[in-house]
Amino acid sequence: MENGPTGREWGEMSREVQEIRHDLRNMKLLVDHQYELLRELEAKYGSMNAKIYTAISVAALFAGILGFAVNVYVSI
């Protein structure tokens, strides 16, 4: 009649728990690294969007100025 695990079974279970903890630590490191990469990409994306909107605004401003200048030139 067995009351619980044997010493060998306890040893196997302890090793398994240690391996699981090690794997969990590795996965946490990977997730943390991926999170850092995601933050960097979000920052770059935001910066790129700002540059694109600025370029579009400047192009629209120059188009308006050019249109005004052509209109004034044609009116003369």
mmCIF file of the N, C-alpha and C atoms, coordinates in Angstrom:
data_MODEL
# 
_entry.id   MODEL 
# 
loop_
_atom_site.group_PDB 
_atom_site.id 
_atom_site.type_symbol 
_atom_site.label_atom_id 
_atom_site.label_alt_id 
_atom_site.label_comp_id 
_atom_site.label_asym_id 
_atom_site.label_entity_id 
_atom_site.label_seq_id 
_atom_site.pdbx_PDB_ins_code 
_atom_site.Cartn_x 
_atom_site.Cartn_y 
_atom_site.Cartn_z 
_atom_site.occupancy 
_atom_site.B_iso_or_equiv 
_atom_site.pdbx_formal_charge 
_atom_site.auth_seq_id 
_atom_site.auth_comp_id 
_atom_site.auth_asym_id 
_atom_site.auth_atom_id 
_atom_site.pdbx_PDB_model_num 
ATOM 1   N N  . MET A 1 1  ? 0.835  -1.169 0.000   1.00 0.00 ? 1  MET A N  1 
ATOM 2   C CA . MET A 1 1  ? 0.000  0.000  0.000   1.00 0.00 ? 1  MET A CA 1 
ATOM 3   C C  . MET A 1 1  ? 0.894  1.251  0.000   1.00 0.00 ? 1  MET A C  1 
ATOM 4   N N  . GLU A 1 2  ? 0.710  2.095  -0.984  1.00 0.00 ? 2  GLU A N  1 
ATOM 5   C CA . GLU A 1 2  ? 1.531  3.299  -1.117  1.00 0.00 ? 2  GLU A CA 1 
ATOM 6   C C  . GLU A 1 2  ? 0.797  4.491  -0.529  1.00 0.00 ? 2  GLU A C  1 
ATOM 7   N N  . ASN A 1 3  ? 1.539  5.308  0.192   1.00 0.00 ? 3  ASN A N  1 
ATOM 8   C CA . ASN A 1 3  ? 0.962  6.516  0.778   1.00 0.00 ? 3  ASN A CA 1 
ATOM 9   C C  . ASN A 1 3  ? 1.290  7.758  -0.033  1.00 0.00 ? 3  ASN A C  1 
ATOM 10  N N  . GLY A 1 4  ? 2.201  7.678  -0.923  1.00 0.00 ? 4  GLY A N  1 
ATOM 11  C CA . GLY A 1 4  ? 2.595  8.831  -1.714  1.00 0.00 ? 4  GLY A CA 1 
ATOM 12  C C  . GLY A 1 4  ? 3.728  8.467  -2.640  1.00 0.00 ? 4  GLY A C  1 
ATOM 13  N N  . PRO A 1 5  ? 4.266  9.486  -3.296  1.00 0.00 ? 5  PRO A N  1 
ATOM 14  C CA . PRO A 1 5  ? 5.349  9.217  -4.238  1.00 0.00 ? 5  PRO A CA 1 
ATOM 15  C C  . PRO A 1 5  ? 6.619  8.783  -3.518  1.00 0.00 ? 5  PRO A C  1 
ATOM 16  N N  . THR A 1 6  ? 7.399  8.010  -4.235  1.00 0.00 ? 6  THR A N  1 
ATOM 17  C CA . THR A 1 6  ? 8.685  7.563  -3.712  1.00 0.00 ? 6  THR A CA 1 
ATOM 18  C C  . THR A 1 6  ? 9.707  8.683  -3.852  1.00 0.00 ? 6  THR A C  1 
ATOM 19  N N  . GLY A 1 7  ? 10.849 8.483  -3.258  1.00 0.00 ? 7  GLY A N  1 
ATOM 20  C CA . GLY A 1 7  ? 11.917 9.483  -3.359  1.00 0.00 ? 7  GLY A CA 1 
ATOM 21  C C  . GLY A 1 7  ? 12.313 9.743  -4.797  1.00 0.00 ? 7  GLY A C  1 
ATOM 22  N N  . ARG A 1 8  ? 12.363 8.707  -5.595  1.00 0.00 ? 8  ARG A N  1 
ATOM 23  C CA . ARG A 1 8  ? 12.724 8.859  -7.014  1.00 0.00 ? 8  ARG A CA 1 
ATOM 24  C C  . ARG A 1 8  ? 11.659 9.673  -7.744  1.00 0.00 ? 8  ARG A C  1 
ATOM 25  N N  . GLU A 1 9  ? 10.375 9.372  -7.442  1.00 0.00 ? 9  GLU A N  1 
ATOM 26  C CA . GLU A 1 9  ? 9.284  10.116 -8.085  1.00 0.00 ? 9  GLU A CA 1 
ATOM 27  C C  . GLU A 1 9  ? 9.314  11.592 -7.672  1.00 0.00 ? 9  GLU A C  1 
ATOM 28  N N  . TRP A 1 10 ? 9.632  11.860 -6.395  1.00 0.00 ? 10 TRP A N  1 
ATOM 29  C CA . TRP A 1 10 ? 9.758  13.242 -5.947  1.00 0.00 ? 10 TRP A CA 1 
ATOM 30  C C  . TRP A 1 10 ? 10.886 13.941 -6.698  1.00 0.00 ? 10 TRP A C  1 
ATOM 31  N N  . GLY A 1 11 ? 11.974 13.247 -6.889  1.00 0.00 ? 11 GLY A N  1 
ATOM 32  C CA . GLY A 1 11 ? 13.102 13.821 -7.624  1.00 0.00 ? 11 GLY A CA 1 
ATOM 33  C C  . GLY A 1 11 ? 12.734 14.140 -9.058  1.00 0.00 ? 11 GLY A C  1 
ATOM 34  N N  . GLU A 1 12 ? 12.019 13.247 -9.699  1.00 0.00 ? 12 GLU A N  1 
ATOM 35  C CA . GLU A 1 12 ? 11.582 13.484 -11.086 1.00 0.00 ? 12 GLU A CA 1 
ATOM 36  C C  . GLU A 1 12 ? 10.636 14.675 -11.157 1.00 0.00 ? 12 GLU A C  1 
ATOM 37  N N  . MET A 1 13 ? 9.712  14.738 -10.189 1.00 0.00 ? 13 MET A N  1 
ATOM 38  C CA . MET A 1 13 ? 8.768  15.860 -10.182 1.00 0.00 ? 13 MET A CA 1 
ATOM 39  C C  . MET A 1 13 ? 9.484  17.182 -9.909  1.00 0.00 ? 13 MET A C  1 
ATOM 40  N N  . SER A 1 14 ? 10.466 17.157 -9.036  1.00 0.00 ? 14 SER A N  1 
ATOM 41  C CA . SER A 1 14 ? 11.227 18.379 -8.734  1.00 0.00 ? 14 SER A CA 1 
ATOM 42  C C  . SER A 1 14 ? 11.995 18.854 -9.960  1.00 0.00 ? 14 SER A C  1 
ATOM 43  N N  . ARG A 1 15 ? 12.617 17.935 -10.677 1.00 0.00 ? 15 ARG A N  1 
ATOM 44  C CA . ARG A 1 15 ? 13.329 18.296 -11.916 1.00 0.00 ? 15 ARG A CA 1 
ATOM 45  C C  . ARG A 1 15 ? 12.354 18.862 -12.949 1.00 0.00 ? 15 ARG A C  1 
ATOM 46  N N  . GLU A 1 16 ? 11.191 18.247 -13.044 1.00 0.00 ? 16 GLU A N  1 
ATOM 47  C CA . GLU A 1 16 ? 10.181 18.733 -14.000 1.00 0.00 ? 16 GLU A CA 1 
ATOM 48  C C  . GLU A 1 16 ? 9.738  20.155 -13.644 1.00 0.00 ? 16 GLU A C  1 
ATOM 49  N N  . VAL A 1 17 ? 9.527  20.401 -12.356 1.00 0.00 ? 17 VAL A N  1 
ATOM 50  C CA . VAL A 1 17 ? 9.143  21.753 -11.921 1.00 0.00 ? 17 VAL A CA 1 
ATOM 51  C C  . VAL A 1 17 ? 10.264 22.740 -12.237 1.00 0.00 ? 17 VAL A C  1 
ATOM 52  N N  . GLN A 1 18 ? 11.516 22.359 -12.010 1.00 0.00 ? 18 GLN A N  1 
ATOM 53  C CA . GLN A 1 18 ? 12.638 23.239 -12.326 1.00 0.00 ? 18 GLN A CA 1 
ATOM 54  C C  . GLN A 1 18 ? 12.698 23.537 -13.819 1.00 0.00 ? 18 GLN A C  1 
ATOM 55  N N  . GLU A 1 19 ? 12.458 22.527 -14.653 1.00 0.00 ? 19 GLU A N  1 
ATOM 56  C CA . GLU A 1 19 ? 12.453 22.741 -16.107 1.00 0.00 ? 19 GLU A CA 1 
ATOM 57  C C  . GLU A 1 19 ? 11.318 23.671 -16.515 1.00 0.00 ? 19 GLU A C  1 
ATOM 58  N N  . ILE A 1 20 ? 10.166 23.489 -15.910 1.00 0.00 ? 20 ILE A N  1 
ATOM 59  C CA . ILE A 1 20 ? 9.023  24.352 -16.228 1.00 0.00 ? 20 ILE A CA 1 
ATOM 60  C C  . ILE A 1 20 ? 9.330  25.791 -15.830 1.00 0.00 ? 20 ILE A C  1 
ATOM 61  N N  . ARG A 1 21 ? 9.923  25.974 -14.655 1.00 0.00 ? 21 ARG A N  1 
ATOM 62  C CA . ARG A 1 21 ? 10.289 27.328 -14.221 1.00 0.00 ? 21 ARG A CA 1 
ATOM 63  C C  . ARG A 1 21 ? 11.303 27.945 -15.169 1.00 0.00 ? 21 ARG A C  1 
ATOM 64  N N  . HIS A 1 22 ? 12.263 27.163 -15.604 1.00 0.00 ? 22 HIS A N  1 
ATOM 65  C CA . HIS A 1 22 ? 13.277 27.651 -16.540 1.00 0.00 ? 22 HIS A CA 1 
ATOM 66  C C  . HIS A 1 22 ? 12.614 28.048 -17.868 1.00 0.00 ? 22 HIS A C  1 
ATOM 67  N N  . ASP A 1 23 ? 11.736 27.198 -18.370 1.00 0.00 ? 23 ASP A N  1 
ATOM 68  C CA . ASP A 1 23 ? 11.030 27.511 -19.619 1.00 0.00 ? 23 ASP A CA 1 
ATOM 69  C C  . ASP A 1 23 ? 10.176 28.764 -19.467 1.00 0.00 ? 23 ASP A C  1 
ATOM 70  N N  . LEU A 1 24 ? 9.535  28.900 -18.323 1.00 0.00 ? 24 LEU A N  1 
ATOM 71  C CA . LEU A 1 24 ? 8.709  30.082 -18.070 1.00 0.00 ? 24 LEU A CA 1 
ATOM 72  C C  . LEU A 1 24 ? 9.560  31.348 -18.050 1.00 0.00 ? 24 LEU A C  1 
ATOM 73  N N  . ARG A 1 25 ? 10.728 31.269 -17.404 1.00 0.00 ? 25 ARG A N  1 
ATOM 74  C CA . ARG A 1 25 ? 11.644 32.410 -17.386 1.00 0.00 ? 25 ARG A CA 1 
ATOM 75  C C  . ARG A 1 25 ? 12.075 32.787 -18.797 1.00 0.00 ? 25 ARG A C  1 
ATOM 76  N N  . ASN A 1 26 ? 12.403 31.783 -19.615 1.00 0.00 ? 26 ASN A N  1 
ATOM 77  C CA . ASN A 1 26 ? 12.799 32.045 -21.003 1.00 0.00 ? 26 ASN A CA 1 
ATOM 78  C C  . ASN A 1 26 ? 11.665 32.689 -21.787 1.00 0.00 ? 26 ASN A C  1 
ATOM 79  N N  . MET A 1 27 ? 10.451 32.186 -21.599 1.00 0.00 ? 27 MET A N  1 
ATOM 80  C CA . MET A 1 27 ? 9.308  32.758 -22.305 1.00 0.00 ? 27 MET A CA 1 
ATOM 81  C C  . MET A 1 27 ? 9.060  34.196 -21.872 1.00 0.00 ? 27 MET A C  1 
ATOM 82  N N  . LYS A 1 28 ? 9.236  34.485 -20.579 1.00 0.00 ? 28 LYS A N  1 
ATOM 83  C CA . LYS A 1 28 ? 9.058  35.852 -20.090 1.00 0.00 ? 28 LYS A CA 1 
ATOM 84  C C  . LYS A 1 28 ? 10.084 36.780 -20.734 1.00 0.00 ? 28 LYS A C  1 
ATOM 85  N N  . LEU A 1 29 ? 11.335 36.317 -20.840 1.00 0.00 ? 29 LEU A N  1 
ATOM 86  C CA . LEU A 1 29 ? 12.361 37.128 -21.492 1.00 0.00 ? 29 LEU A CA 1 
ATOM 87  C C  . LEU A 1 29 ? 11.998 37.406 -22.949 1.00 0.00 ? 29 LEU A C  1 
ATOM 88  N N  . LEU A 1 30 ? 11.501 36.384 -23.638 1.00 0.00 ? 30 LEU A N  1 
ATOM 89  C CA . LEU A 1 30 ? 11.106 36.571 -25.032 1.00 0.00 ? 30 LEU A CA 1 
ATOM 90  C C  . LEU A 1 30 ? 9.953  37.556 -25.163 1.00 0.00 ? 30 LEU A C  1 
ATOM 91  N N  . VAL A 1 31 ? 8.964  37.439 -24.294 1.00 0.00 ? 31 VAL A N  1 
ATOM 92  C CA . VAL A 1 31 ? 7.812  38.346 -24.339 1.00 0.00 ? 31 VAL A CA 1 
ATOM 93  C C  . VAL A 1 31 ? 8.253  39.776 -24.032 1.00 0.00 ? 31 VAL A C  1 
ATOM 94  N N  . ASP A 1 32 ? 9.119  39.940 -23.037 1.00 0.00 ? 32 ASP A N  1 
ATOM 95  C CA . ASP A 1 32 ? 9.622  41.275 -22.713 1.00 0.00 ? 32 ASP A CA 1 
ATOM 96  C C  . ASP A 1 32 ? 10.377 41.884 -23.886 1.00 0.00 ? 32 ASP A C  1 
ATOM 97  N N  . HIS A 1 33 ? 11.184 41.078 -24.553 1.00 0.00 ? 33 HIS A N  1 
ATOM 98  C CA . HIS A 1 33 ? 11.930 41.567 -25.713 1.00 0.00 ? 33 HIS A CA 1 
ATOM 99  C C  . HIS A 1 33 ? 10.984 41.959 -26.849 1.00 0.00 ? 33 HIS A C  1 
ATOM 100 N N  . GLN A 1 34 ? 9.992  41.131 -27.097 1.00 0.00 ? 34 GLN A N  1 
ATOM 101 C CA . GLN A 1 34 ? 9.028  41.443 -28.154 1.00 0.00 ? 34 GLN A CA 1 
ATOM 102 C C  . GLN A 1 34 ? 8.257  42.720 -27.816 1.00 0.00 ? 34 GLN A C  1 
ATOM 103 N N  . TYR A 1 35 ? 7.947  42.920 -26.541 1.00 0.00 ? 35 TYR A N  1 
ATOM 104 C CA . TYR A 1 35 ? 7.245  44.126 -26.112 1.00 0.00 ? 35 TYR A CA 1 
ATOM 105 C C  . TYR A 1 35 ? 8.099  45.365 -26.374 1.00 0.00 ? 35 TYR A C  1 
ATOM 106 N N  . GLU A 1 36 ? 9.401  45.276 -26.083 1.00 0.00 ? 36 GLU A N  1 
ATOM 107 C CA . GLU A 1 36 ? 10.308 46.392 -26.357 1.00 0.00 ? 36 GLU A CA 1 
ATOM 108 C C  . GLU A 1 36 ? 10.364 46.691 -27.856 1.00 0.00 ? 36 GLU A C  1 
ATOM 109 N N  . LEU A 1 37 ? 10.446 45.643 -28.667 1.00 0.00 ? 37 LEU A N  1 
ATOM 110 C CA . LEU A 1 37 ? 10.464 45.846 -30.119 1.00 0.00 ? 37 LEU A CA 1 
ATOM 111 C C  . LEU A 1 37 ? 9.172  46.499 -30.601 1.00 0.00 ? 37 LEU A C  1 
ATOM 112 N N  . LEU A 1 38 ? 8.053  46.081 -30.039 1.00 0.00 ? 38 LEU A N  1 
ATOM 113 C CA . LEU A 1 38 ? 6.762  46.662 -30.409 1.00 0.00 ? 38 LEU A CA 1 
ATOM 114 C C  . LEU A 1 38 ? 6.721  48.138 -30.067 1.00 0.00 ? 38 LEU A C  1 
ATOM 115 N N  . ARG A 1 39 ? 7.208  48.520 -28.905 1.00 0.00 ? 39 ARG A N  1 
ATOM 116 C CA . ARG A 1 39 ? 7.237  49.940 -28.508 1.00 0.00 ? 39 ARG A CA 1 
ATOM 117 C C  . ARG A 1 39 ? 8.113  50.739 -29.470 1.00 0.00 ? 39 ARG A C  1 
ATOM 118 N N  . GLU A 1 40 ? 9.256  50.183 -29.852 1.00 0.00 ? 40 GLU A N  1 
ATOM 119 C CA . GLU A 1 40 ? 10.129 50.877 -30.801 1.00 0.00 ? 40 GLU A CA 1 
ATOM 120 C C  . GLU A 1 40 ? 9.430  51.065 -32.142 1.00 0.00 ? 40 GLU A C  1 
ATOM 121 N N  . LEU A 1 41 ? 8.752  50.027 -32.621 1.00 0.00 ? 41 LEU A N  1 
ATOM 122 C CA . LEU A 1 41 ? 8.041  50.128 -33.894 1.00 0.00 ? 41 LEU A CA 1 
ATOM 123 C C  . LEU A 1 41 ? 6.914  51.141 -33.816 1.00 0.00 ? 41 LEU A C  1 
ATOM 124 N N  . GLU A 1 42 ? 6.197  51.177 -32.696 1.00 0.00 ? 42 GLU A N  1 
ATOM 125 C CA . GLU A 1 42 ? 5.126  52.157 -32.538 1.00 0.00 ? 42 GLU A CA 1 
ATOM 126 C C  . GLU A 1 42 ? 5.682  53.573 -32.576 1.00 0.00 ? 42 GLU A C  1 
ATOM 127 N N  . ALA A 1 43 ? 6.828  53.793 -31.949 1.00 0.00 ? 43 ALA A N  1 
ATOM 128 C CA . ALA A 1 43 ? 7.448  55.118 -31.956 1.00 0.00 ? 43 ALA A CA 1 
ATOM 129 C C  . ALA A 1 43 ? 7.871  55.506 -33.377 1.00 0.00 ? 43 ALA A C  1 
ATOM 130 N N  . LYS A 1 44 ? 8.472  54.563 -34.096 1.00 0.00 ? 44 LYS A N  1 
ATOM 131 C CA . LYS A 1 44 ? 8.890  54.842 -35.472 1.00 0.00 ? 44 LYS A CA 1 
ATOM 132 C C  . LYS A 1 44 ? 7.682  55.104 -36.359 1.00 0.00 ? 44 LYS A C  1 
ATOM 133 N N  . TYR A 1 45 ? 6.608  54.348 -36.152 1.00 0.00 ? 45 TYR A N  1 
ATOM 134 C CA . TYR A 1 45 ? 5.391  54.527 -36.946 1.00 0.00 ? 45 TYR A CA 1 
ATOM 135 C C  . TYR A 1 45 ? 4.789  55.916 -36.696 1.00 0.00 ? 45 TYR A C  1 
ATOM 136 N N  . GLY A 1 46 ? 4.751  56.309 -35.442 1.00 0.00 ? 46 GLY A N  1 
ATOM 137 C CA . GLY A 1 46 ? 4.222  57.637 -35.115 1.00 0.00 ? 46 GLY A CA 1 
ATOM 138 C C  . GLY A 1 46 ? 5.059  58.740 -35.727 1.00 0.00 ? 46 GLY A C  1 
ATOM 139 N N  . SER A 1 47 ? 6.370  58.576 -35.675 1.00 0.00 ? 47 SER A N  1 
ATOM 140 C CA . SER A 1 47 ? 7.268  59.564 -36.263 1.00 0.00 ? 47 SER A CA 1 
ATOM 141 C C  . SER A 1 47 ? 7.095  59.629 -37.777 1.00 0.00 ? 47 SER A C  1 
ATOM 142 N N  . MET A 1 48 ? 6.965  58.457 -38.404 1.00 0.00 ? 48 MET A N  1 
ATOM 143 C CA . MET A 1 48 ? 6.781  58.408 -39.852 1.00 0.00 ? 48 MET A CA 1 
ATOM 144 C C  . MET A 1 48 ? 5.463  59.068 -40.246 1.00 0.00 ? 48 MET A C  1 
ATOM 145 N N  . ASN A 1 49 ? 4.403  58.806 -39.497 1.00 0.00 ? 49 ASN A N  1 
ATOM 146 C CA . ASN A 1 49 ? 3.113  59.426 -39.797 1.00 0.00 ? 49 ASN A CA 1 
ATOM 147 C C  . ASN A 1 49 ? 3.199  60.941 -39.700 1.00 0.00 ? 49 ASN A C  1 
ATOM 148 N N  . ALA A 1 50 ? 3.878  61.445 -38.681 1.00 0.00 ? 50 ALA A N  1 
ATOM 149 C CA . ALA A 1 50 ? 4.028  62.890 -38.520 1.00 0.00 ? 50 ALA A CA 1 
ATOM 150 C C  . ALA A 1 50 ? 4.776  63.482 -39.713 1.00 0.00 ? 50 ALA A C  1 
ATOM 151 N N  . LYS A 1 51 ? 5.814  62.796 -40.166 1.00 0.00 ? 51 LYS A N  1 
ATOM 152 C CA . LYS A 1 51 ? 6.578  63.295 -41.319 1.00 0.00 ? 51 LYS A CA 1 
ATOM 153 C C  . LYS A 1 51 ? 5.724  63.286 -42.588 1.00 0.00 ? 51 LYS A C  1 
ATOM 154 N N  . ILE A 1 52 ? 4.940  62.248 -42.764 1.00 0.00 ? 52 ILE A N  1 
ATOM 155 C CA . ILE A 1 52 ? 4.087  62.157 -43.959 1.00 0.00 ? 52 ILE A CA 1 
ATOM 156 C C  . ILE A 1 52 ? 3.042  63.262 -43.951 1.00 0.00 ? 52 ILE A C  1 
ATOM 157 N N  . TYR A 1 53 ? 2.382  63.452 -42.804 1.00 0.00 ? 53 TYR A N  1 
ATOM 158 C CA . TYR A 1 53 ? 1.360  64.505 -42.728 1.00 0.00 ? 53 TYR A CA 1 
ATOM 159 C C  . TYR A 1 53 ? 1.977  65.888 -42.910 1.00 0.00 ? 53 TYR A C  1 
ATOM 160 N N  . THR A 1 54 ? 3.177  66.087 -42.393 1.00 0.00 ? 54 THR A N  1 
ATOM 161 C CA . THR A 1 54 ? 3.856  67.365 -42.576 1.00 0.00 ? 54 THR A CA 1 
ATOM 162 C C  . THR A 1 54 ? 4.185  67.585 -44.051 1.00 0.00 ? 54 THR A C  1 
ATOM 163 N N  . ALA A 1 55 ? 4.686  66.562 -44.718 1.00 0.00 ? 55 ALA A N  1 
ATOM 164 C CA . ALA A 1 55 ? 5.016  66.688 -46.147 1.00 0.00 ? 55 ALA A CA 1 
ATOM 165 C C  . ALA A 1 55 ? 3.763  66.977 -46.965 1.00 0.00 ? 55 ALA A C  1 
ATOM 166 N N  . ILE A 1 56 ? 2.665  66.322 -46.659 1.00 0.00 ? 56 ILE A N  1 
ATOM 167 C CA . ILE A 1 56 ? 1.412  66.562 -47.389 1.00 0.00 ? 56 ILE A CA 1 
ATOM 168 C C  . ILE A 1 56 ? 0.926  67.984 -47.145 1.00 0.00 ? 56 ILE A C  1 
ATOM 169 N N  . SER A 1 57 ? 1.038  68.451 -45.903 1.00 0.00 ? 57 SER A N  1 
ATOM 170 C CA . SER A 1 57 ? 0.608  69.816 -45.586 1.00 0.00 ? 57 SER A CA 1 
ATOM 171 C C  . SER A 1 57 ? 1.459  70.850 -46.312 1.00 0.00 ? 57 SER A C  1 
ATOM 172 N N  . VAL A 1 58 ? 2.762  70.630 -46.338 1.00 0.00 ? 58 VAL A N  1 
ATOM 173 C CA . VAL A 1 58 ? 3.660  71.561 -47.034 1.00 0.00 ? 58 VAL A CA 1 
ATOM 174 C C  . VAL A 1 58 ? 3.363  71.550 -48.533 1.00 0.00 ? 58 VAL A C  1 
ATOM 175 N N  . ALA A 1 59 ? 3.127  70.382 -49.110 1.00 0.00 ? 59 ALA A N  1 
ATOM 176 C CA . ALA A 1 59 ? 2.810  70.297 -50.542 1.00 0.00 ? 59 ALA A CA 1 
ATOM 177 C C  . ALA A 1 59 ? 1.500  71.022 -50.836 1.00 0.00 ? 59 ALA A C  1 
ATOM 178 N N  . ALA A 1 60 ? 0.505  70.859 -49.958 1.00 0.00 ? 60 ALA A N  1 
ATOM 179 C CA . ALA A 1 60 ? -0.775 71.550 -50.162 1.00 0.00 ? 60 ALA A CA 1 
ATOM 180 C C  . ALA A 1 60 ? -0.598 73.058 -50.043 1.00 0.00 ? 60 ALA A C  1 
ATOM 181 N N  . LEU A 1 61 ? 0.236  73.499 -49.107 1.00 0.00 ? 61 LEU A N  1 
ATOM 182 C CA . LEU A 1 61 ? 0.499  74.925 -48.949 1.00 0.00 ? 61 LEU A CA 1 
ATOM 183 C C  . LEU A 1 61 ? 1.165  75.495 -50.197 1.00 0.00 ? 61 LEU A C  1 
ATOM 184 N N  . PHE A 1 62 ? 2.185  74.810 -50.704 1.00 0.00 ? 62 PHE A N  1 
ATOM 185 C CA . PHE A 1 62 ? 2.860  75.273 -51.922 1.00 0.00 ? 62 PHE A CA 1 
ATOM 186 C C  . PHE A 1 62 ? 1.916  75.249 -53.122 1.00 0.00 ? 62 PHE A C  1 
ATOM 187 N N  . ALA A 1 63 ? 1.048  74.244 -53.202 1.00 0.00 ? 63 ALA A N  1 
ATOM 188 C CA . ALA A 1 63 ? 0.082  74.199 -54.304 1.00 0.00 ? 63 ALA A CA 1 
ATOM 189 C C  . ALA A 1 63 ? -0.858 75.391 -54.224 1.00 0.00 ? 63 ALA A C  1 
ATOM 190 N N  . GLY A 1 64 ? -1.283 75.739 -53.006 1.00 0.00 ? 64 GLY A N  1 
ATOM 191 C CA . GLY A 1 64 ? -2.148 76.918 -52.833 1.00 0.00 ? 64 GLY A CA 1 
ATOM 192 C C  . GLY A 1 64 ? -1.442 78.202 -53.216 1.00 0.00 ? 64 GLY A C  1 
ATOM 193 N N  . ILE A 1 65 ? -0.188 78.326 -52.786 1.00 0.00 ? 65 ILE A N  1 
ATOM 194 C CA . ILE A 1 65 ? 0.587  79.526 -53.136 1.00 0.00 ? 65 ILE A CA 1 
ATOM 195 C C  . ILE A 1 65 ? 0.802  79.599 -54.633 1.00 0.00 ? 65 ILE A C  1 
ATOM 196 N N  . LEU A 1 66 ? 1.121  78.467 -55.265 1.00 0.00 ? 66 LEU A N  1 
ATOM 197 C CA . LEU A 1 66 ? 1.329  78.431 -56.712 1.00 0.00 ? 66 LEU A CA 1 
ATOM 198 C C  . LEU A 1 66 ? 0.031  78.776 -57.437 1.00 0.00 ? 66 LEU A C  1 
ATOM 199 N N  . GLY A 1 67 ? -1.076 78.219 -56.963 1.00 0.00 ? 67 GLY A N  1 
ATOM 200 C CA . GLY A 1 67 ? -2.368 78.541 -57.582 1.00 0.00 ? 67 GLY A CA 1 
ATOM 201 C C  . GLY A 1 67 ? -2.696 80.016 -57.455 1.00 0.00 ? 67 GLY A C  1 
ATOM 202 N N  . PHE A 1 68 ? -2.412 80.599 -56.299 1.00 0.00 ? 68 PHE A N  1 
ATOM 203 C CA . PHE A 1 68 ? -2.651 82.027 -56.107 1.00 0.00 ? 68 PHE A CA 1 
ATOM 204 C C  . PHE A 1 68 ? -1.768 82.852 -57.048 1.00 0.00 ? 68 PHE A C  1 
ATOM 205 N N  . ALA A 1 69 ? -0.496 82.456 -57.156 1.00 0.00 ? 69 ALA A N  1 
ATOM 206 C CA . ALA A 1 69 ? 0.427  83.189 -58.024 1.00 0.00 ? 69 ALA A CA 1 
ATOM 207 C C  . ALA A 1 69 ? -0.005 83.086 -59.487 1.00 0.00 ? 69 ALA A C  1 
ATOM 208 N N  . VAL A 1 70 ? -0.455 81.921 -59.915 1.00 0.00 ? 70 VAL A N  1 
ATOM 209 C CA . VAL A 1 70 ? -0.929 81.761 -61.300 1.00 0.00 ? 70 VAL A CA 1 
ATOM 210 C C  . VAL A 1 70 ? -2.174 82.596 -61.507 1.00 0.00 ? 70 VAL A C  1 
ATOM 211 N N  . ASN A 1 71 ? -3.059 82.634 -60.542 1.00 0.00 ? 71 ASN A N  1 
ATOM 212 C CA . ASN A 1 71 ? -4.279 83.408 -60.651 1.00 0.00 ? 71 ASN A CA 1 
ATOM 213 C C  . ASN A 1 71 ? -3.964 84.907 -60.742 1.00 0.00 ? 71 ASN A C  1 
ATOM 214 N N  . VAL A 1 72 ? -3.012 85.383 -59.954 1.00 0.00 ? 72 VAL A N  1 
ATOM 215 C CA . VAL A 1 72 ? -2.615 86.779 -60.005 1.00 0.00 ? 72 VAL A CA 1 
ATOM 216 C C  . VAL A 1 72 ? -1.945 87.088 -61.327 1.00 0.00 ? 72 VAL A C  1 
ATOM 217 N N  . TYR A 1 73 ? -1.091 86.183 -61.823 1.00 0.00 ? 73 TYR A N  1 
ATOM 218 C CA . TYR A 1 73 ? -0.394 86.388 -63.088 1.00 0.00 ? 73 TYR A CA 1 
ATOM 219 C C  . TYR A 1 73 ? -1.390 86.440 -64.258 1.00 0.00 ? 73 TYR A C  1 
ATOM 220 N N  . VAL A 1 74 ? -2.383 85.557 -64.238 1.00 0.00 ? 74 VAL A N  1 
ATOM 221 C CA . VAL A 1 74 ? -3.379 85.512 -65.306 1.00 0.00 ? 74 VAL A CA 1 
ATOM 222 C C  . VAL A 1 74 ? -4.254 86.768 -65.268 1.00 0.00 ? 74 VAL A C  1 
ATOM 223 N N  . SER A 1 75 ? -4.501 87.309 -64.074 1.00 0.00 ? 75 SER A N  1 
ATOM 224 C CA . SER A 1 75 ? -5.358 88.491 -63.917 1.00 0.00 ? 75 SER A CA 1 
ATOM 225 C C  . SER A 1 75 ? -4.664 89.749 -64.399 1.00 0.00 ? 75 SER A C  1 
ATOM 226 N N  . ILE A 1 76 ? -3.360 89.748 -64.476 1.00 0.00 ? 76 ILE A N  1 
ATOM 227 C CA . ILE A 1 76 ? -2.629 90.963 -64.868 1.00 0.00 ? 76 ILE A CA 1 
ATOM 228 C C  . ILE A 1 76 ? -2.711 91.198 -66.350 1.00 0.00 ? 76 ILE A C  1 
# 
